[in-house]
Amino acid sequence: MTAGRVDIIEQGPRGRRGPCRAGIAVLVALAAVSLVGLLTSRDTSRPAPEPGPVPVREAVTVQPNAVYPEASGTGGTRTLRVTFPDGSRAELTYPAGLNLASLGARPYTGGTLTGDGTADGTRSPTGASEGGVFRVLTAPLYGEAETAAGRPMIRHLTGGVTLWPGPLGVDTAGPVLLFAFGDWRIALQDERAGMTFEQRLAWAENLRGTLTPDGFLTLSARGPLRLSRPGEIRDGVLVGPQLWLGGLSRRMLVLAPVPDCERQGRASVALDPRHTVSGSVCRAGFYLAASGDESFVRSALRDVRVRAR
């Protein structure tokens, strides 16, 4: 671990707005989802402050952390316009029975922080990081409530970024950085022998999020931070910008722009074991992976058409 000051343990559907290290985030999602029942039933009233330096539990709202875009079309076909976290856009055409718009869409991407997070960190002539810290960014199904899991926050890093304890029962996982961009909550799952305080602060200060008019979240980075490019692969797993449709039920469709997808060979995507990928296909520069019941998977991979716009 890079030398530096280390932290000491001491943040409804929105209407019409609307892994390898990546694998850690997958385990985290599974552990967190199992706590949803607890979260939805617990008393969220603010308790009286306790004496001493013990953090106070804050009230947390339980709501889906996704955008529900409006589909267009009549009859047996629907059209859905989406925006990926890198700002690229696509249009999906699909059978109305798949109900993709009702699944909700969440962003996913990877990022690499150069060296110790300082602006003059070492980079190669191509701009790629050398020896950087790679992590993935996901949108927890229930946002802050899922990350908190009934436990108090560790600390604020910046005005919009908080640090939370890692998931229970996952020994390889460290604390979670939670970014607030409007109503969106984006989680960065650290590792057990994790980043220094300076590196966490660099993530917090250099990741930016912007909402599109229809409610999708786009991400950008500056300084020593670089976000993964479309089609980027680490250890056989796609870590470039993606959209995850679904997750609240068994049904889930992952959509990722992957240039020359048909010629690159098959990679995989990082889903939790509850949503094991049942099949995937490359079509017109996009990678699609589906999970769920047989009829949904078959139709999603056969009938969904995607084109860049």
N, C-alpha and C positions, 0 to 999 in steps of 0.2 A: 504494500500500500504506500502511496506517495506520502512523504513526510508532510506534516502540516497540522494545524490545530484541528482536533476532532471534537464532534458534538458530544455533549454529556446529556444523558437522558434526564430530564427535569419535570386541517381547515376542512309535478305530474307531467306527464308528457307536456312539453312546452307548446301546446296548441299546434298550430300549423308551422311554427318556425322551425318554423318549422312553427428470440426466443433464444448446449448453447445458452447464452445468458437469456436469450428470449424465452427459454423454457421456464425460468423462474417466474416471470410474469404470468405464465399459464397456470402454474401451481397456485399462485396467489389468487387468481380469479376464482379457482375452484374452491379454495378455502373460504374466500369471502362470501361466495354465493350461499354456502351452507349456513351462514349466519343471518341470512335475510329474515328468516322467521323470527329470530330473536329481536332484530332491530325493529321490525314492524310492530311488535307487541310491547316493547319496553317503555317505561315512563321517561319521556324526554324533557320533563321539567327541570329547570336549573336548580341543582342542590345548593345548600348553603356552603360558602367557602370553608375549607378546612384550614386549621392553623399549620404554619410551616410552608415549605416550598413545594407542596404537592399541587400539581396542575388541577384546575377546576374543570369538571366536565361541562361541555357546552351543548346546548340543544342542537340536534342535527335533524334536518328534514329528510325524510325518505321519499325520493322521487326518481323515476327513470332518468338516466343520464344519456339521452339520445335525442336526435331530431326526427320528427315524423313528417316527411315531406308530402306534399299533395300530388297524387297521381292524376293524370289526365286520360281521357279516352272513354269510349262507350263500348257496349257489346262485350266480346270475349277477350279484348286486348287492352292493356294499360301501358302508359308511358310514364317514366319517372326520370327526372333530372337530378343528378347528384354532383357533389363537389368533394374531391379528395383533400386530405390535409395539406398537400403541397399546392393546392389551388387549381389543379387541373380538373376538368369537368367531363362528364359523360352522360349519355342518355340510354336508359334501359327500356326495352320493349319486352313484354312478358304476358303470359296468359293471366287473365284477371283472377283466376282461382288461386294463384300463388300468393296474392295479397302482400306483395313485398313492401309496399309503403307502410302497412300497419305493423311491420316488424320493428321499425325504428333503425336508424343508422348511427354508428359510432366510429370515430376515427382511430387509426392505429398507424404508428410509424416508429422507426428507430432513429437514434442520434448518437454522435460521437463527440466527446469533449477532449480537446487536445491537452495532453500533459497535465499540468496542475491547474488548468483553467485560466491562466493568464493570457492576455491578448497577444503576447509575443511567443506563445508556445510553438514548438517545432512542427513544421508542415513540409510535406514533400512538394516538388515543383508543380505537381498536378493539383495541389490543394487538399489531398487526402491526409487525414491525420495519421501520425506515426506514434504507436504506443498509446493511443487515446483510450478513454473510458467509454465503452459502448453500453447503452441501455435502451430499453424500449419504452414507448409512451402509449398508454392505453386509456380508454375511457371506462372506468368501473361501471357496471350495470346500474348501481344505485349511488353513484357519485361519492360524496363525502361520507354518507352513512355507511356504505360498504367498507370504505377505508378505515373509518373509526372503529367499527365493530363494537361499539359501546365503551371504548377506551378514550382517555383524554389525549389531546394533542401534545406533542413534545415541545414544539416551539414554532414561532413565526420566523421564516427566513427573510422574506420581503413582504410587502403589503399584500401581494396576491399569491404567495407560496407558503405552504405550511409543511411541517415535518410530523409524521405519525409513526407509531410503532409498527413493526413488520407484522405479517399475518401469523396468527397462532398456529403452531404445529408444523411450520415450514422452517427447518433448521438452517437451510442454505440462504434464507432471505434476510435482508436487513430492513432498515426503516424505509418509509414511503414518502417521497416528495409529492405533494398534491398541489397542482396549479389550478387557479381559478381564473377562467376567462369568461366573463359574463356568467351565465347559468351553467356553463360547462365545467366539469372537473376532470382533469387529466392527471393520471398517476404515473410516476416513475418509480419502479421497484428497485431498490438498491440490493446489493449482495451483502452477505454476512460480514465479510472483511471489506467494508464498503469504502465510499469516497471520503475524503477529508472535508472539513467544514468549508474550505475554500472552493473545492470542486462543486459541492452542493450549491454554494452561493453563486458560482459561475453559471450553473444550469438555471437557477432561479432568475438571474439577471439577464440572461441572453436568449431565453426562449420567449417568443411572442405568439399570441393567438389573436385572430381576427374572425369575427362572425360575418358570414355572407348575409345578404338580405333575406334569404330563405332559411337561415338558421344553421347552416353547416359551419364547422370550425376549420379554419386554415391555420397552419403553423409555420413560423419562420424562425431563423436563428441568425445570430451575429457573433462577431468576435471569435473565440476559440471553439464555438459550438457549430457542428455541421449535422444537418438532418439527412437521413438516408435518401438516396435517389430512387426513382421508380425502377423496379426490378432488381434492386440490390439484394444480394444473398449473403448470409453468414451461416457457416456450418450447415448448408443445405436448406436453410429456412429463409423465406422471403421476409425482409425487414423494411422494405420500402413502403411508401404511402399506400394505405388500404382503407376500405370501408367495411365494417362488419355490420351486416343487416341481421337483426334478431339477437337471440341469446336468452330472452326471458322465457322462451319455450324451447322445445327440442330443435325447432327449425332455425337454421342459420345459413346465411349465404355470405361468403367473403368475396369481395371484388377488389382486384388490384391491377393497375396499369403496369404491364411488363413488356417493354419493347422487344420485338423479335421473340416473343414468348414461345411460339411454336418450334423455334430452332434451338432454344437454350436448354431444352430438357426440363424434366419435371423437378420442381422444388416443392417444398411443403409450406404450410402456414401454421402459425402457433395458435391453437385453440386449447381450451381446457378439456380434460377427459370427458366431461359431461357433454361436449359437443365434438366428438371424434369425427374427423372428416370422412365422409362416406364415398366421395368421388370428387374429381376435379377435371377441368378442361381448359385449354388455351384457345381463345377465339378473338381474332381481329386485334391483337395486341393487348388483350386483357386476360387475366387469370381468374377463373371462377372456381371456388371450392364450396361444397354444400354438405350440410349435416342435417340429420333429422329422419323422418319417416321415408320409406322407400319411394312413395309416389312424389313427395316433394323434391327429393334429391334427383330423381329421374327427370322430372319436368324442368327443374332449375338448370340442370346441365345441358338439357336438350333444347329447351325452348327459349331461354333468356338470350336476347341479343343486346350487345353493347356497342356503342360507337362514341368516339371522342367528339366533343363539341366545343 
